[in-house]
Structure formats: C-alpha cells, structure tokens
Amino acid sequence: MARAVPPPEQPNTSASSDTPSDQSWEVELLRVLVSRKGTQVEAQWAIHPQLKQDLLPTEWQEVVDLMAKATDIIGERFSKSLAQVDPISPGNA
C-alpha cells in the first residue's frame, strides 16, 4: 500500500549537498483506488500504517468519515463518466 520513494539523483551537485538534512523523501500517505468490473464501479482508500497509529481515535474516525465521502464522490463521478463513454445498451426482455 504505502511506499517511500527516495529523492531523484541530482547530477552535478557538490558533495556537501548530500547531507541527510538536504535530502527529501516522498512518502505515500494516502491512496484512493477506483476500479471497474463490468458496470460495477468500486472506490477504495488506504492510509499509511504509521499515520493511522499516530492519529487519536477521534481523528481516525474523522478521516474514515471524510474518506468515505470522498470515495463515494469519486466512484459516482467515475461511474457517470463511464456511462457517457460506454453506455449500457438496452436489453431484450
């Protein structure tokens, strides 16, 4: 789920700029995944385990509530976009 990405190598930098305080790392704290299976659209989210441990229970509940709303919005918009691009043809009953 979460991963740390080292900073890209910088060509032509002096050796003094290689101190740990000068480097930055990108850390993926939150991920939202929207997937489609036929006409079914599903949105999921995940959070970095350390961030979850650092949150108070009330803060964690707030994140859960907000992310539930966010995934609902993303899933709904993704579904609407798919319906415009790939409409479901009427069936024969």
C-alpha positions in Angstrom: 0.0 0.0 0.0 2.2 2.8 1.2 5.7 3.2 0.0 8.6 5.6 0.4 10.3 6.9 -2.7 13.9 8.1 -2.5 14.7 11.5 -4.0 15.9 11.5 -7.6 19.6 11.7 -8.1 20.7 15.3 -8.9 23.6 15.4 -11.4 26.4 17.9 -10.9 25.7 18.5 -7.2 28.5 19.1 -4.7 29.3 16.5 -2.0 28.3 19.0 0.7 24.7 18.9 -0.5 24.4 15.1 0.2 23.9 15.6 3.9 20.7 13.9 5.2 19.1 17.3 6.1 19.3 18.3 2.4 17.5 15.2 1.1 13.8 14.8 1.0 11.7 11.6 0.6 8.3 11.3 -0.9 6.0 9.1 1.2 2.7 7.9 0.0 0.3 8.6 3.0 -3.0 8.1 1.3 -4.2 6.1 -1.8 -7.5 6.1 -3.5 -8.2 3.3 -6.0 -11.1 3.3 -8.4 -11.8 0.1 -10.3 -14.4 -1.2 -12.7 -15.7 -4.7 -13.2 -18.3 -4.6 -16.0 -20.8 -2.0 -15.0 -19.8 -2.1 -11.3 -17.5 0.8 -10.1 -15.7 0.5 -6.8 -13.7 3.1 -4.9 -11.4 2.1 -2.1 -8.9 4.0 0.0 -5.9 3.2 2.2 -3.7 5.1 4.6 -0.1 4.6 5.7 0.0 2.4 8.8 2.2 4.8 10.7 -0.1 7.7 10.1 -3.0 5.6 11.4 -1.1 4.8 14.5 -0.3 8.4 15.1 -3.9 9.5 15.0 -6.2 9.8 18.0 -9.3 7.7 17.8 -11.5 10.8 17.2 -9.1 11.9 14.4 -9.1 8.4 12.9 -12.9 8.4 12.8 -12.9 11.8 11.2 -10.5 10.5 8.5 -12.7 7.5 7.9 -15.8 9.6 7.6 -14.2 12.1 5.2 -12.6 9.3 3.0 -16.0 7.5 2.8 -17.5 10.7 1.4 -14.5 11.2 -0.9 -14.7 7.6 -2.3 -18.4 8.0 -2.8 -17.9 11.2 -4.8 -15.1 9.7 -6.9 -16.9 6.5 -7.5 -20.1 8.4 -8.6 -18.2 10.7 -10.9 -16.2 7.8 -12.4 -19.5 5.9 -13.0 -21.1 8.9 -14.7 -18.0 9.3 -16.9 -18.1 5.7 -17.9 -21.8 5.9 -18.7 -21.2 8.8 -21.1 -18.3 7.0 -22.8 -19.6 3.4 -22.7 -23.4 3.5 -22.3 -25.2 0.3 -21.5 -27.2 -0.9 -24.5 -30.9 -1.7 -23.8 -31.6 -5.4 -23.3 -34.2 -7.6 -24.7 -36.7 -8.7 -22.1 
